[in-house]
Amino acid sequence: MTHVDPTRAQFDAFKDLDRDQPIEMLNMVRFRAGAAYPEDHPLSKEDLTGAQAYSNYGRESGPILQRVGGTILWRGLFETTLIGPENERWDAVFIARYPKAHAFLAMVSDPEYQKAVVHRQAAVETSRLIRCTPTDGGAQFG
């Protein structure tokens, strides 16, 4: 099963959480080999990879992320899964920070973001997007 966009129930659960606190979104993304744009999209006839389409998404959505006060807190290159499904691999792994959950909702409802998200949908084979509340770090796990 692939996961590209949230289900209505998942989005409603997100919206039901406190919107007045900072959030960090853990993103894990696997790209399609070839981008899959809708037939009526200008790039549908181009021979783009999923990674190239995701780059288009980043370029167009980046200014919106910045406008709402968001930032990429951390980015890493996937190497292997030590605990978890052995068949999961990720092409992009990063954490986006938003000053409040309201900022994330403002971003995804922005008309310019709505235009940019077509690149993400064309690029992504499957993904995970996990909302987290930031807490203090430390020298131990628990």
Residue frames relative to the residue before (quaternion, step in Angstrom):
aa qw qx qy qz dx dy dz
M 1.0000 0.0000 0.0000 0.0000 0.00 0.00 0.00
T 0.2602 -0.7700 0.5625 0.1514 3.56 -0.95 0.85
H 0.1805 -0.7584 0.6212 0.0801 3.51 -1.24 0.59
V 0.0261 0.8143 -0.5754 0.0713 3.55 -0.32 1.29
D 0.7852 0.1110 -0.0294 0.6085 3.57 0.92 -0.96
P 0.5512 -0.6006 0.4390 0.3778 3.61 -1.13 0.47
T 0.4766 -0.6069 0.5394 0.3370 3.53 -1.25 0.46
R 0.6608 -0.4808 0.3738 0.4387 3.60 -1.21 0.27
A 0.6568 0.5122 -0.3181 0.4528 3.61 0.91 -0.87
Q 0.6538 0.5037 -0.3201 0.4651 3.61 0.96 -0.82
F 0.6718 0.4883 -0.3057 0.4656 3.59 0.91 -0.87
D 0.6343 0.5201 -0.3298 0.4673 3.60 1.02 -0.76
A 0.6381 0.5169 -0.3258 0.4685 3.61 1.00 -0.81
F 0.6190 0.5320 -0.3329 0.4723 3.59 1.05 -0.78
K 0.6984 0.4800 -0.2719 0.4559 3.57 0.85 -0.98
D 0.6342 0.5470 -0.3292 0.4361 3.61 1.15 -0.55
L 0.5909 0.5644 -0.3699 0.4422 3.61 1.22 -0.35
D 0.6987 -0.4610 0.3516 0.4191 3.55 -1.33 0.37
R 0.2305 -0.8010 0.5429 0.1027 3.59 -0.71 1.09
D 0.6651 0.5320 -0.2878 0.4379 3.59 1.26 -0.27
Q 0.6183 0.5002 -0.3644 0.4844 3.58 1.12 0.60
P 0.5830 -0.5548 0.4426 0.3955 3.58 -1.19 0.44
I 0.0768 -0.7806 0.6177 0.0569 3.56 -1.16 0.61
E 0.1810 -0.7275 0.6484 0.1324 3.49 -1.34 0.46
M 0.1958 -0.7917 0.5742 0.0719 3.54 -0.86 1.04
L 0.2569 -0.7475 0.5994 0.1265 3.54 -0.66 1.21
N 0.0934 -0.8003 0.5923 -0.0027 3.57 -0.68 1.17
M 0.0413 0.7476 -0.6620 0.0333 3.57 -0.95 0.94
V 0.0132 -0.8353 0.5428 -0.0870 3.55 -0.54 1.24
R 0.1096 -0.7405 0.6584 0.0785 3.55 -1.09 0.84
F 0.3398 -0.7680 0.5158 0.1696 3.55 -0.82 1.04
R 0.5051 -0.5736 0.5433 0.3474 3.51 -1.30 0.43
A 0.5755 -0.5553 0.4510 0.3962 3.58 -1.18 0.43
G 0.7870 0.0905 -0.0314 0.6095 3.57 0.95 -0.92
A 0.5204 -0.6421 0.4614 0.3225 3.58 -0.94 0.88
A 0.1941 -0.7835 0.5854 0.0764 3.57 -1.09 0.81
Y 0.0175 -0.8163 0.5756 -0.0457 3.55 0.24 1.31
P 0.5827 -0.5420 0.4475 0.4080 3.61 -1.17 0.42
E 0.6379 -0.5774 0.3548 0.3658 3.59 -1.06 0.73
D 0.7148 0.4477 -0.2627 0.4686 3.60 1.05 -0.68
H 0.5180 0.6284 -0.4273 0.3926 3.64 1.24 0.06
P 0.5807 -0.6203 0.3990 0.3447 3.61 -0.97 0.81
L 0.7109 0.4460 -0.2679 0.4732 3.62 1.07 -0.60
S 0.4202 0.7394 -0.4536 0.2665 3.61 1.24 -0.03
K 0.7109 0.4376 -0.2586 0.4860 3.60 1.10 -0.57
E 0.5316 0.6141 -0.4087 0.4162 3.59 1.30 -0.09
D 0.3897 -0.7012 0.5473 0.2385 3.56 -1.18 0.56
L 0.1608 0.8114 -0.5367 0.1665 3.57 0.49 1.25
T 0.4226 -0.6531 0.5576 0.2896 3.54 -1.20 0.56
G 0.6516 -0.4787 0.3992 0.4323 3.55 -1.28 0.16
A 0.6319 0.5330 -0.3329 0.4536 3.60 1.01 -0.78
Q 0.6526 0.5011 -0.3202 0.4697 3.61 0.97 -0.75
A 0.6433 0.5043 -0.3227 0.4772 3.59 0.98 -0.79
Y 0.6518 0.5029 -0.3223 0.4673 3.61 1.00 -0.78
S 0.5957 0.5458 -0.3518 0.4727 3.57 1.12 -0.61
N 0.6151 0.5261 -0.3340 0.4830 3.60 1.06 -0.74
Y 0.6338 0.5301 -0.3166 0.4658 3.56 1.00 -0.85
G 0.6724 0.5035 -0.2954 0.4551 3.58 0.88 -0.94
R 0.6599 0.5152 -0.3059 0.4534 3.56 0.94 -0.89
E 0.7379 0.4196 -0.2363 0.4729 3.60 0.91 -0.87
S 0.7203 0.4301 -0.2605 0.4779 3.61 1.03 -0.65
G 0.5021 0.6909 -0.4066 0.3244 3.61 1.19 -0.46
P 0.6814 0.4727 -0.3138 0.4624 3.63 0.81 -0.84
I 0.6294 0.5181 -0.3369 0.4711 3.60 1.10 -0.61
L 0.6013 0.5466 -0.3404 0.4730 3.59 1.03 -0.80
Q 0.6855 0.4758 -0.2821 0.4734 3.58 0.87 -0.94
R 0.6432 0.5497 -0.3256 0.4220 3.59 0.95 -0.86
V 0.7189 0.4126 -0.2559 0.4974 3.61 1.04 -0.71
G 0.6005 -0.6001 0.3458 0.3997 3.59 1.28 0.10
G 0.4934 0.6681 -0.4255 0.3595 3.57 1.25 0.23
T 0.0636 -0.7798 0.6217 0.0365 3.53 -1.31 0.36
I 0.4401 -0.6248 0.5532 0.3314 3.54 -1.27 0.33
L 0.2965 -0.7955 0.5130 0.1266 3.54 -0.45 1.29
W 0.7969 -0.0385 0.0996 0.5947 3.56 0.96 -0.92
R 0.0186 -0.7653 0.6434 0.0012 3.54 -1.16 0.72
G 0.0196 0.8099 -0.5855 0.0289 3.58 -0.98 0.80
L 0.4351 -0.6673 0.5380 0.2756 3.55 -1.31 0.32
F 0.4421 -0.7031 0.5003 0.2448 3.57 -0.74 1.10
E 0.1324 -0.7895 0.5953 0.0689 3.54 -1.03 0.87
T 0.7585 -0.2517 0.1985 0.5674 3.62 0.73 -1.02
T 0.4086 -0.6691 0.5564 0.2752 3.54 -1.29 0.35
L 0.2636 -0.7751 0.5588 0.1323 3.56 -0.72 1.10
I 0.7677 0.0495 -0.0192 0.6385 3.59 1.07 -0.80
G 0.6295 0.5104 -0.3903 0.4369 3.56 -0.72 1.04
P 0.7404 -0.3961 0.2776 0.4667 3.56 -1.28 0.04
E 0.4506 -0.7266 0.4582 0.2430 3.56 -0.77 1.08
N 0.6807 0.5042 -0.2987 0.4396 3.59 1.13 -0.51
E 0.5600 0.5877 -0.4117 0.4142 3.61 1.20 -0.01
R 0.0742 0.7415 -0.6641 0.0608 3.53 -1.00 0.94
W 0.2107 -0.7961 0.5617 0.0799 3.56 -1.12 0.67
D 0.3363 -0.7466 0.5467 0.1750 3.55 -1.00 0.90
A 0.7754 0.1107 -0.0634 0.6184 3.58 1.19 -0.54
V 0.0291 0.7669 -0.6389 0.0533 3.56 -0.90 1.00
F 0.2403 0.7724 -0.5564 0.1898 3.57 -0.68 1.07
I 0.2998 -0.7103 0.6038 0.2028 3.53 -1.35 0.30
A 0.1576 -0.7621 0.6242 0.0689 3.54 -0.84 1.08
R 0.1964 -0.7732 0.5948 0.0989 3.57 -0.95 0.92
Y 0.1019 -0.7674 0.6322 0.0324 3.53 -1.08 0.91
P 0.5395 -0.6490 0.4167 0.3379 3.61 -0.92 0.83
K 0.7634 -0.0422 0.0288 0.6439 3.58 1.22 -0.59
A 0.6222 -0.5310 0.4074 0.4061 3.57 -1.19 0.42
H 0.5416 0.6131 -0.3947 0.4184 3.60 1.15 -0.56
A 0.6399 0.5439 -0.3269 0.4335 3.59 1.00 -0.82
F 0.6316 0.5143 -0.3295 0.4775 3.59 0.99 -0.81
L 0.6721 0.4926 -0.2980 0.4657 3.59 0.88 -0.92
A 0.6207 0.5265 -0.3386 0.4720 3.59 1.07 -0.71
M 0.6424 0.5276 -0.3267 0.4498 3.57 0.99 -0.82
V 0.7421 0.4328 -0.2574 0.4424 3.59 0.66 -1.05
S 0.6913 0.4406 -0.2918 0.4928 3.61 1.19 -0.31
D 0.4532 0.6852 -0.4459 0.3554 3.60 1.30 -0.06
P 0.5198 -0.6656 0.4324 0.3159 3.65 -0.81 0.92
E 0.6439 0.5046 -0.3318 0.4698 3.62 1.04 -0.67
Y 0.6219 0.5170 -0.3411 0.4792 3.58 1.08 -0.68
Q 0.6222 0.5522 -0.3390 0.4393 3.57 0.98 -0.82
K 0.6422 0.4913 -0.3180 0.4950 3.60 1.11 -0.62
A 0.6848 0.5044 -0.2832 0.4432 3.59 0.97 -0.86
V 0.6242 0.5961 -0.3525 0.3616 3.60 0.99 -0.78
V 0.5125 0.6324 -0.4280 0.3928 3.62 1.19 -0.33
H 0.6194 0.5349 -0.3428 0.4612 3.61 1.10 -0.63
R 0.6366 0.5144 -0.3274 0.4721 3.59 1.01 -0.80
Q 0.6705 0.5026 -0.2977 0.4574 3.56 0.90 -0.92
A 0.6523 0.5000 -0.3101 0.4779 3.59 1.08 -0.69
A 0.7048 0.5104 -0.2475 0.4259 3.57 1.09 -0.79
V 0.7552 0.4782 -0.2088 0.3968 3.54 0.89 -1.03
E 0.2981 -0.7212 0.6023 0.1682 3.54 -0.95 0.99
T 0.7464 -0.1925 0.1402 0.6215 3.55 1.00 -0.90
S 0.0395 -0.8055 0.5912 -0.0053 3.55 -1.20 0.49
R 0.2097 -0.7035 0.6530 0.1863 3.48 -1.43 0.09
L 0.0157 -0.7638 0.6452 -0.0103 3.56 -1.01 0.88
I 0.0138 -0.8383 0.5383 -0.0852 3.54 -0.31 1.32
R 0.2990 -0.7570 0.5587 0.1593 3.55 -0.69 1.14
C 0.0299 -0.7891 0.6130 -0.0245 3.54 -0.97 0.98
T 0.3497 -0.6752 0.6013 0.2457 3.54 -1.25 0.53
P 0.4253 -0.7033 0.4957 0.2808 3.61 -0.72 0.97
T 0.0323 -0.7649 0.6431 0.0192 3.54 -1.13 0.75
D 0.6546 -0.4988 0.3792 0.4230 3.56 -1.28 0.16
G 0.4620 -0.6461 0.5343 0.2890 3.53 -1.20 0.65
G 0.0124 -0.8094 0.5865 0.0288 3.52 -1.16 -0.45
A 0.6076 -0.5851 0.4231 0.3307 3.51 -1.37 -0.12
Q 0.7417 0.3152 -0.2277 0.5464 3.59 1.23 0.20
F 0.6194 -0.6009 0.3849 0.3273 3.55 -1.27 0.48
G 0.7839 0.3841 -0.1902 0.4492 3.60 0.83 -0.89
